[in-house]
Amino acid sequence: MTAVRDNLVRVARAGNGAHAGLIFGRYLEEQTEDGKKRLFDHTLRACRNAQGIYRLAWDRWLEETRDLTSALFRVQTRLITGLGAKGVLETGIRLHHTYGIPLIPGSGLKGTVAHYCREAYPESPDFPAAEVRQALFGTAGNAGHIRFQDAWMMPDSLTANGEGLLRDVMTSHHPKYYAGDSIAPHDGEDPNPVAFLSVRGRFRVVVECDVPGPEGARWSAFALQLLEEALKTSGVGGKTSSGYGRLKPDKPSAKSR
């Protein structure tokens, strides 16, 4: 572990590469505010520097999924997935395992739209919501017919102004209460700001159905429509009650086609 950490330190300080996820999850020189600041600096730089190799992977993925139902979405405020993931800090973030680039897990998209459907479309004689949800998402014993792929971030978003990985902060005004050291929250506690990373930019969402032909295409389009409603109103990821995770459809650029 010492050799791995030393290599991470050397590469991170050089500023010419490395894996953003590996740096953020394993590399921390010291448990101080300055140490955390340097960790964020190295992570952000590594993510931007990966744009070139990530674009090659994006192009391959784009070609492989070209015939599937897809759409581009833009984050309206900020997005955070994997906030509770374990690492060297008290906050985490979900990054692509191979490239260290922000992504939205397909499981998160599926859970978001499934929850939205339960709330927005209750059972009625004209709309057998339970049967539709079972066909789309499955049950504990049977898989559904729709698969939501991981949503990849557009390569241009990694270096665009105000997009990509961004610094963020949340402030707990009742740290003792949340830690269980106080019976009730009160105004005498000191605020506790916690730095973390969030995301802004464009993501490509891909939906596929295991039913072949036009019928499967109609189900995929229906699932994507439901997902669009869910992302716009409920959001995906963490801190959705604070306005995070809202996405809206975005027009494709020449590079995204």
QUILINLIN-V214670 format. One record per residue. N is the residue number from 1. RES is the residue in one small letter. PHI is phi in whole degrees, -180 to 180 (* if undefined). PSI is psi in degrees with one decimal (* if undefined). BURIAL is + if it has 16 or more other C-alpha atoms within 10 Angstrom, else -. Layout:
# QUILINLIN-V214670
((N:RES:PHI:PSI:BURIAL) (N:RES:PHI:PSI:BURIAL))
This chain:
# QUILINLIN-V214670
((1:m:*:-35.8:-) (2:t:-63:-42.6:-) (3:a:-64:-41.8:-) (4:v:-62:-45.7:-) (5:r:-64:-41.8:-) (6:d:-62:-40.2:-) (7:n:-66:-38.8:-) (8:l:-62:-43.5:+) (9:v:-60:-46.0:+) (10:r:-63:-46.9:-) (11:v:-70:-40.8:+) (12:a:-64:-41.1:+) (13:r:-69:-31.2:-) (14:a:-67:-30.0:-) (15:g:73:20.8:-) (16:n:-116:18.6:-) (17:g:160:-145.5:+) (18:a:89:167.0:+) (19:h:-95:120.2:+) (20:a:-60:-39.8:+) (21:g:-67:-39.4:+) (22:l:-67:-42.4:+) (23:i:-62:-49.3:+) (24:f:-67:-33.4:+) (25:g:-88:-17.8:+) (26:r:-129:-17.4:+) (27:y:-109:115.8:+) (28:l:-149:113.2:+) (29:e:-65:-41.4:-) (30:e:-157:149.5:-) (31:q:-84:66.3:-) (32:t:-133:168.7:-) (33:e:-63:-38.5:-) (34:d:-65:-38.9:-) (35:g:-64:-40.9:-) (36:k:-67:-37.8:+) (37:k:-63:-43.3:-) (38:r:-65:-36.3:+) (39:l:-61:-45.3:+) (40:f:-63:-42.8:+) (41:d:-59:-48.3:+) (42:h:-65:-38.9:+) (43:t:-66:-46.8:+) (44:l:-62:-42.3:+) (45:r:-66:-42.3:+) (46:a:-62:-38.6:+) (47:c:-65:-44.4:+) (48:r:-65:-40.2:+) (49:n:-68:-18.6:+) (50:a:-84:1.1:+) (51:q:-58:-41.3:+) (52:g:-62:-53.0:-) (53:i:-71:-32.3:-) (54:y:-67:-35.1:+) (55:r:-63:-36.0:-) (56:l:-63:-43.2:-) (57:a:-66:-38.9:-) (58:w:-59:-46.2:+) (59:d:-62:-40.1:-) (60:r:-66:-44.3:-) (61:w:-65:-39.5:-) (62:l:-61:-41.8:+) (63:e:-68:-39.9:-) (64:e:-67:-29.0:-) (65:t:-111:13.3:-) (66:r:-59:-35.1:-) (67:d:-89:1.6:-) (68:l:-92:161.9:-) (69:t:-70:125.4:+) (70:s:-150:165.8:+) (71:a:-161:153.9:+) (72:l:-96:138.6:+) (73:f:-128:144.8:+) (74:r:-112:133.8:+) (75:v:-68:128.9:+) (76:q:-84:-35.8:+) (77:t:-122:-93.9:-) (78:r:-137:161.1:+) (79:l:-135:138.6:+) (80:i:-142:121.2:+) (81:t:-120:145.0:+) (82:g:77:27.3:-) (83:l:-60:-33.2:+) (84:g:-94:9.1:-) (85:a:-65:145.7:-) (86:k:-75:143.8:-) (87:g:-173:-158.7:-) (88:v:-83:-10.7:+) (89:l:-115:172.0:+) (90:e:-78:-9.9:-) (91:t:-124:150.6:+) (92:g:-128:-176.8:+) (93:i:-157:147.1:+) (94:r:-89:120.4:+) (95:l:-125:156.0:+) (96:h:-60:132.5:+) (97:h:-61:-36.1:-) (98:t:-89:-40.0:-) (99:y:-110:-11.1:+) (100:g:71:28.9:+) (101:i:-107:144.4:+) (102:p:-58:139.7:+) (103:l:-146:165.1:+) (104:i:-112:113.9:+) (105:p:-59:141.5:+) (106:g:-60:-33.5:+) (107:s:-64:-35.1:-) (108:g:-69:-39.8:+) (109:l:-64:-43.2:+) (110:k:-63:-45.4:+) (111:g:-63:-38.1:-) (112:t:-63:-48.4:+) (113:v:-73:-32.9:+) (114:a:-65:-44.0:+) (115:h:-64:-41.6:-) (116:y:-62:-42.2:+) (117:c:-63:-38.8:+) (118:r:-63:-35.6:-) (119:e:-84:-41.0:-) (120:a:-88:-24.9:-) (121:y:-127:77.6:-) (122:p:-68:164.0:-) (123:e:-62:137.3:-) (124:s:-152:161.7:-) (125:p:-60:-31.8:-) (126:d:-86:-15.2:-) (127:f:-140:97.6:-) (128:p:-73:76.8:-) (129:a:-58:-39.7:+) (130:a:-62:-41.6:-) (131:e:-67:-39.5:-) (132:v:-66:-44.5:-) (133:r:-62:-39.2:+) (134:q:-66:-40.5:+) (135:a:-66:-38.1:+) (136:l:-76:-50.2:+) (137:f:-111:-12.6:+) (138:g:81:-172.5:+) (139:t:-131:-174.9:-) (140:a:-62:-28.7:-) (141:g:-104:-12.6:-) (142:n:-139:136.9:-) (143:a:-75:149.9:-) (144:g:-81:177.3:+) (145:h:-94:-5.6:+) (146:i:-110:134.8:+) (147:r:-118:127.3:+) (148:f:-101:115.6:+) (149:q:-76:161.1:+) (150:d:-58:136.4:+) (151:a:-87:121.9:+) (152:w:-93:145.7:+) (153:m:-79:140.5:+) (154:m:-59:133.7:+) (155:p:-56:-37.2:+) (156:d:-65:-24.1:+) (157:s:-70:-17.6:+) (158:l:-69:-28.9:+) (159:t:-121:-1.5:+) (160:a:-68:148.4:-) (161:n:-62:125.5:-) (162:g:77:12.7:-) (163:e:-126:-178.7:+) (164:g:81:-153.7:+) (165:l:-73:134.2:+) (166:l:-135:150.1:-) (167:r:-71:145.9:-) (168:d:-149:168.8:-) (169:v:-152:141.0:-) (170:m:-126:145.1:-) (171:t:-121:117.4:-) (172:s:-87:121.6:-) (173:h:-91:-4.2:+) (174:h:-137:59.7:+) (175:p:-62:-37.1:+) (176:k:-66:-38.8:+) (177:y:-64:-46.4:-) (178:y:-68:-26.5:-) (179:a:-84:-4.1:-) (180:g:85:11.3:-) (181:d:-95:1.7:-) (182:s:-139:139.0:-) (183:i:-67:-38.7:-) (184:a:-144:151.2:-) (185:p:-69:146.4:-) (186:h:-148:165.6:-) (187:d:-81:1.2:-) (188:g:-87:-5.2:-) (189:e:-81:147.6:-) (190:d:-80:134.3:-) (191:p:-61:146.3:-) (192:n:-124:92.5:-) (193:p:-71:134.8:-) (194:v:-123:119.6:-) (195:a:-81:144.0:+) (196:f:-154:177.2:+) (197:l:-111:136.6:+) (198:s:-128:-176.8:+) (199:v:-134:144.2:+) (200:r:-140:145.3:+) (201:g:150:-159.9:+) (202:r:-114:142.0:+) (203:f:-128:146.7:+) (204:r:-104:124.2:+) (205:v:-103:133.2:+) (206:v:-123:129.6:+) (207:v:-124:135.1:+) (208:e:-136:152.6:+) (209:c:-120:142.2:+) (210:d:-83:1.1:-) (211:v:-90:122.5:-) (212:p:-75:162.0:-) (213:g:80:-166.9:-) (214:p:-59:-34.5:-) (215:e:-63:-44.6:-) (216:g:-63:-37.4:+) (217:a:-64:-37.7:+) (218:r:-67:-40.2:-) (219:w:-66:-39.6:+) (220:s:-63:-43.8:+) (221:a:-64:-38.1:+) (222:f:-65:-43.1:-) (223:a:-64:-40.3:+) (224:l:-66:-37.4:+) (225:q:-63:-43.1:-) (226:l:-64:-39.5:+) (227:l:-65:-39.8:+) (228:e:-59:-44.3:+) (229:e:-62:-42.7:+) (230:a:-66:-43.6:+) (231:l:-67:-32.6:+) (232:k:-75:-36.2:+) (233:t:-102:-39.7:+) (234:s:-102:-35.8:+) (235:g:85:168.0:+) (236:v:-132:150.9:+) (237:g:91:-157.0:+) (238:g:-91:163.4:+) (239:k:58:32.0:+) (240:t:-66:-27.6:+) (241:s:-69:-16.7:-) (242:s:-100:10.9:-) (243:g:97:1.0:-) (244:y:-77:159.7:+) (245:g:82:8.1:+) (246:r:-84:132.1:+) (247:l:-131:147.5:+) (248:k:-129:154.5:+) (249:p:-57:146.7:+) (250:d:-133:143.8:-) (251:k:-71:138.0:-) (252:p:-71:145.2:-) (253:s:-94:176.6:-) (254:a:-61:-35.5:-) (255:k:-75:-20.7:-) (256:s:-93:-7.7:-) (257:r:-79:*:-))
